[in-house]
């Protein structure tokens, strides 16, 4: 098998994304919004949440799983809060709209929170809180997801592997961007081991009986993921489930089905918040403080074999700079999947064979 | 050696705490406030953060480490925010004052955040966000602490083992109370192993060279704690350091010294926030939702050997109910330490020998 490696600039990839979404009856403005969010994930090297998901989204847009023409309505609004109905549209749209509202409100009041119900997967979580950075606001996003983690001591997947993303503006340094899920590893890694016929390390997943296992087929699809830090990660996931699923009136916990068919809406909730960096002290002082903390962390002594210390989000920022200059590379299976989608729609992906 | 086990009711323990604090020149109202917070930790079984710390606080109140008569001033205030100067008083006082302000503001506006600088250790973090529960607010507290964790790949303790506490009101069920530090284990456990001449498991601490070790003496006092979930726990600790240490204009990161002498002020910061449960949907619906999620989690299938599933804060709530009925038990070293303090001050601890 020849290795298929392709390289494409962000503009070309965005163009392809938009074209695919347009074929699924997404409006041009919405397609642009979604493509921006998806390509940003690939630019930052968060490949699991970028255009690799395009075939999945496309099938769901054609089915009843996702509404290509959602009417995002504001169900409730105060100076600090808003609740949106996502109308089962793509989560990226709801995320951009909700975070925009949170930013507007936080610019006026210093802090705000916006919830969304009846929505779906929003891709890479960092995109939304990072929207707050240029306004000197700390951004936060979380959502709930189909249950994949059993409670501590339990066997039934009850709580989602809910992501938590926080973006903190810096002065001269790179902003701090924390983007983490609540499991030790994502289901994707367990699936990969399953496909490759490999064992998984103990501590990644549990059998349906709640036993630790090295066998990926005991974890997927009927077992559960192990939360990071054990009960701590599970506790955090519960808090995220409350913020995004319960407070918003979305569907949550075991009421959520695994949306594995293209016709099953996700019905999840999102939660976005923004907080002024200048809540307590003048903005320049706060930003200098973040710079100082970043420099302290980076100037730590290095363990053997370590050349450099990274803050959360720093690797992604540098990957983005490289990707903007040299293009985004795609390899193997993803190339084939996207080519398949393109050929099905009679579209051309403007990428080139990479050296 | 005879095992010394003592039992005391909350009222008696509170009385002793107040008497000790009064001897250190703390005012009666402040002594009451602090004693309440300390005894609540023991009632809930969070023994590491209750009256076991009294001798430590007492010496610091006599020295310059803690100001027994702090004048808590509001440095800055808006409808959503306040910044307090803790005047190097006990963190419990600043915590109660700050959370009270956050609650008042969130009752009016739906959300609020209060910061404190120039403050100190506040005991068990759960006390403050739990104050918000009766007002149907979600409470959050964090603070920064002397650096004890190296960044990922690093060797220099740079970031504190900063606690995160969140309290979420329920309807009929027990409120969810998450209270966690960012390390795999607290320094206390490593010290205990050191005193007992025992090894520690790999994964608890690092040597000053950043190497994993089983030798507690390589970790304390010059090595570092391992963050829970690796880079995830460290990332969360950085976020907590920003909220409590940077945004408040407190001292943070490596600018903080380990306050190991009774004359060294801690100079840390606190961060408190409150959010209305009814931010997006009517309160009864939100509380029913939390109940529903709690019941889903608790009705999970149980792993072998597990009889019951607990939500965060549930064990502590049941421990408190038992302690209120049967008193709080103290054993061994702690009994001796507190008796020593009592005899030094010519005070009597109103406890009894336990059967």
Interface residues (C-beta under 8 A of the other chain):
Chain A: X76 X78 X79 X80 X81 X83 X109 X110 X111 X112 X113 X115 X138 X150 X151 X152 X153 X154 X155 X156 X158 X159 X166 X168 X176 X178 X180 X184 X206 X209 X210 X211 X228 X229 X230 X231 X232 X233 X235 X236 X238 X239 X241 X242 X245 X246 X247 X248 X249 X252 X253 X254 X255 X275 X277 X279 X280 X281 X285 X286 X289 X290 X292 X293 X296 X297 X298 X299 X300 X301 X302 X303 X304 X306 X308 X309 X310 X311 X312
Chain B: X76 X78 X79 X80 X81 X83 X109 X110 X111 X112 X113 X115 X138 X150 X151 X152 X153 X154 X155 X156 X158 X159 X166 X168 X176 X178 X180 X184 X206 X209 X210 X211 X228 X229 X230 X231 X232 X233 X235 X236 X238 X239 X241 X242 X245 X246 X247 X248 X249 X252 X253 X254 X255 X275 X277 X279 X280 X281 X285 X286 X289 X290 X292 X293 X296 X297 X298 X299 X300 X301 X302 X303 X304 X306 X308 X309 X310 X311 X312
